[in-house]
Amino acid sequence: MLGWFQALLPREDNFFRLFNAHAATLIKGAEALRKVLEGGEETPRWCQQIVDHEHEADDVAREVLFAVRRSFITPFDRSDIRGLTNSLDDSIDQMQKTAKTITLYEVRDFAPHMRKLGDIAVEAALLTVEAVSLLSEMRKNHGRLNDLTEQIARLESDSDTLYDEGMKALYQAHKGGDGSGNGDALAFIIGAEIYDHLEKVVDRFEDVANRINGVLVEHL
């Protein structure tokens, strides 16, 4: 009877399966975001792809949180599991917010700095997927995990620089030919909002890296 009952409970390794599934939605979302930033008539389709991946991530997050509530044994602290899950979810939520802004304003052309921020988001997503995949054997993989989280932190720093450069270029493009500031104010506002969302996408990946570091500190 006890064996039958235990078979109904979530197994510890199921959590890692769910973490990996959750992280996989991030790379799909980041790649779709990069496609969005190519611009053109396909932009709405790729925005919808991000929304679809965000819904997929929500489904995984709900499954993780449900498993936490009904499990006697978890791979690490329940608060850390919730924190990691929320950080992963926040990452793709921010991509969805970016897509929503682009859809709302019907933007079809994107500046080079925006595309570079999209490249950083894809790179950060790839590093995040690898880091999450190593959590099932964190003691064995702690060196690589530390390296991955450091790389993500460096990417976040690079994204700050790109954001500043992009905002400066945006201002120069829309301040008005005579320097009076009477240029296309609406285009500047929309561009600034997109830059803000893109920079926050990378910030959210750093949040995931910080969560992973926290788990390592507590469990090694």
WOVENJO-V90844 format. One record per pair of residues at least 4 apart in sequence whose C-alpha atoms are under 7 Angstrom apart, sorted by the first residue. I is the first residue (numbers start at 1). GAP is how many residues later the second one is. If there is no record, write none. Layout:
i->I gap->GAP
i->I gap->GAP
This chain:
i->1 gap->4
i->2 gap->4
i->3 gap->4
i->4 gap->4
i->9 gap->62
i->10 gap->4
i->10 gap->57
i->10 gap->61
i->12 gap->61
i->12 gap->62
i->12 gap->63
i->13 gap->4
i->14 gap->4
i->15 gap->4
i->15 gap->49
i->16 gap->4
i->16 gap->120
i->17 gap->4
i->18 gap->4
i->18 gap->42
i->18 gap->46
i->19 gap->4
i->19 gap->113
i->20 gap->4
i->20 gap->112
i->20 gap->113
i->21 gap->4
i->22 gap->35
i->22 gap->38
i->22 gap->66
i->23 gap->4
i->23 gap->65
i->23 gap->106
i->23 gap->109
i->24 gap->4
i->24 gap->105
i->25 gap->4
i->25 gap->28
i->25 gap->32
i->26 gap->4
i->26 gap->66
i->26 gap->99
i->27 gap->4
i->27 gap->95
i->27 gap->98
i->27 gap->99
i->28 gap->4
i->28 gap->25
i->29 gap->4
i->29 gap->21
i->29 gap->24
i->29 gap->63
i->29 gap->66
i->30 gap->4
i->30 gap->91
i->30 gap->92
i->30 gap->95
i->31 gap->4
i->31 gap->91
i->32 gap->4
i->32 gap->14
i->32 gap->17
i->32 gap->18
i->33 gap->4
i->33 gap->17
i->33 gap->85
i->34 gap->4
i->34 gap->81
i->34 gap->84
i->34 gap->85
i->35 gap->11
i->36 gap->7
i->36 gap->10
i->36 gap->11
i->37 gap->73
i->37 gap->77
i->37 gap->78
i->39 gap->4
i->39 gap->69
i->39 gap->70
i->39 gap->71
i->40 gap->68
i->40 gap->69
i->42 gap->4
i->43 gap->4
i->43 gap->65
i->44 gap->4
i->44 gap->59
i->45 gap->4
i->46 gap->4
i->47 gap->4
i->47 gap->52
i->48 gap->4
i->49 gap->4
i->50 gap->4
i->50 gap->45
i->50 gap->46
i->51 gap->4
i->51 gap->45
i->52 gap->4
i->53 gap->4
i->54 gap->4
i->54 gap->38
i->54 gap->39
i->54 gap->42
i->55 gap->4
i->56 gap->4
i->57 gap->4
i->57 gap->32
i->58 gap->4
i->58 gap->31
i->59 gap->4
i->60 gap->4
i->61 gap->4
i->61 gap->24
i->62 gap->4
i->63 gap->4
i->64 gap->4
i->65 gap->4
i->65 gap->17
i->66 gap->4
i->67 gap->4
i->68 gap->10
i->74 gap->4
i->76 gap->4
i->76 gap->5
i->77 gap->4
i->78 gap->4
i->79 gap->4
i->80 gap->4
i->80 gap->135
i->81 gap->4
i->82 gap->4
i->83 gap->4
i->83 gap->128
i->84 gap->4
i->84 gap->124
i->84 gap->127
i->85 gap->4
i->86 gap->4
i->87 gap->4
i->87 gap->117
i->87 gap->120
i->87 gap->121
i->88 gap->4
i->88 gap->120
i->89 gap->4
i->90 gap->4
i->90 gap->114
i->91 gap->4
i->91 gap->110
i->91 gap->113
i->91 gap->114
i->92 gap->4
i->93 gap->4
i->94 gap->4
i->94 gap->103
i->94 gap->106
i->94 gap->107
i->95 gap->4
i->95 gap->106
i->96 gap->4
i->97 gap->4
i->98 gap->4
i->98 gap->96
i->98 gap->99
i->98 gap->100
i->99 gap->4
i->100 gap->4
i->101 gap->4
i->102 gap->4
i->102 gap->5
i->103 gap->4
i->110 gap->4
i->111 gap->4
i->112 gap->4
i->113 gap->4
i->113 gap->49
i->113 gap->53
i->114 gap->4
i->114 gap->81
i->115 gap->4
i->116 gap->4
i->117 gap->4
i->117 gap->42
i->117 gap->45
i->117 gap->81
i->118 gap->4
i->119 gap->4
i->120 gap->4
i->120 gap->35
i->121 gap->4
i->121 gap->80
i->121 gap->81
i->122 gap->4
i->123 gap->4
i->124 gap->4
i->124 gap->28
i->124 gap->31
i->124 gap->81
i->125 gap->4
i->126 gap->4
i->127 gap->4
i->127 gap->21
i->127 gap->25
i->128 gap->4
i->129 gap->4
i->130 gap->4
i->131 gap->4
i->131 gap->14
i->131 gap->17
i->134 gap->4
i->134 gap->7
i->137 gap->4
i->138 gap->4
i->139 gap->81
i->141 gap->4
i->142 gap->4
i->143 gap->4
i->144 gap->4
i->145 gap->4
i->146 gap->4
i->147 gap->4
i->148 gap->4
i->149 gap->4
i->149 gap->60
i->150 gap->4
i->151 gap->4
i->152 gap->4
i->152 gap->54
i->152 gap->57
i->153 gap->4
i->153 gap->53
i->154 gap->4
i->155 gap->4
i->156 gap->4
i->156 gap->46
i->156 gap->47
i->156 gap->50
i->157 gap->4
i->158 gap->4
i->159 gap->4
i->159 gap->40
i->159 gap->43
i->160 gap->4
i->160 gap->39
i->161 gap->4
i->162 gap->4
i->163 gap->4
i->163 gap->32
i->163 gap->36
i->164 gap->4
i->165 gap->4
i->166 gap->4
i->167 gap->4
i->167 gap->25
i->168 gap->4
i->169 gap->4
i->170 gap->4
i->170 gap->18
i->171 gap->4
i->171 gap->17
i->174 gap->9
i->174 gap->10
i->174 gap->11
i->174 gap->14
i->175 gap->4
i->175 gap->5
i->175 gap->6
i->175 gap->7
i->175 gap->8
i->176 gap->4
i->176 gap->5
i->176 gap->6
i->176 gap->7
i->184 gap->4
i->185 gap->4
i->186 gap->4
i->187 gap->4
i->188 gap->4
i->189 gap->4
i->190 gap->4
i->191 gap->4
i->192 gap->4
i->193 gap->4
i->194 gap->4
i->195 gap->4
i->196 gap->4
i->197 gap->4
i->198 gap->4
i->199 gap->4
i->200 gap->4
i->201 gap->4
i->202 gap->4
i->203 gap->4
i->204 gap->4
i->205 gap->4
i->206 gap->4
i->207 gap->4
i->208 gap->4
i->209 gap->4
i->210 gap->4
i->211 gap->4
i->212 gap->4
i->213 gap->4
i->214 gap->4
i->215 gap->4
i->216 gap->4
